[in-house]
Amino acid sequence: MPARLVGRLRTGRLVEDEHPRWKTDAMIEVIVVCEGQTEETFVRNVLATPLADRDVIVQPRLITTSPSGKGGALSRDRVVRYLCNTLRERGDVYVTTLFDLHGLKTDFPGRSNAVRLSDPIERAVAIEGTFHQVVVQEAGCRQDRFLPHIQPYEFEALLFADVTQFAAVNSAWQPAVEALKAVRQLAQSPEHINDGQDTHPSARLKKGLPRYQKVLHGSAVAAQIGLDQIRTECRHFGEWLTRIESLQPLRIGE
């Protein structure tokens, strides 16, 4: 892949801001609206290049949900308004989300009805269905342009797809690997790891890994694990990635 393309992907610059010469009619653009900097970095550093090899250009955008501008709790009104504005920018671009199931506010579309579901993947799917209906209706866009994704229970669950890779990123974390393996083995999948206040995936990593910084290390560990392993272990994430890979070019007026 041309170095020019890789460089633009890694800087996270938006295609519509510069209309790059390398863009062709066969390329598909997907804006990935991210909950926080960790997810934004993951999209830019881990997802962008392999998807570009499939002619899918992903553009991470961080939704401002706190005064610091660094993400935070996702309220219904702010999220829906942001997504509607994004969908209205251009009609030939897909929009998806990378939001955590853990910590969703009570007013988030579909959350109140989905709470009764014990399986986190079923809960995420139910929320996504309602979320899709609400956003498409309010944005007045084609249904296929919005692909909501809610990650059970949160982004850090993906890193439990192969916890041995924490030691590959930082050798000082080797003593914690066995404990992390035990956490993984007790759960049906990484996406089923408990979402309790002290037992959700990121809380477990913070407790077990000295100096772990999720924005810095999250993408590094994910890259070390590799997308093939992550999508095998994390079914809901894998299905989302497959949907993105299978998208067809959008043309205004069709």
PyMOL commands that set and color helices and strands:
alter all, ss='L'
color gray80, all
select helices_A, chain A and resi 3-11+15-18+37-52+76-89+111-114+120-139+143-145+155-161+165-169+171-186+190-192+201-208+214-225+227-233+235-245
alter helices_A, ss='H'
color red, helices_A
select strands_A, chain A and resi 28-34+56-62+94-100+146-147+150-151
alter strands_A, ss='S'
color yellow, strands_A
deselect
rebuild
show_as cartoon
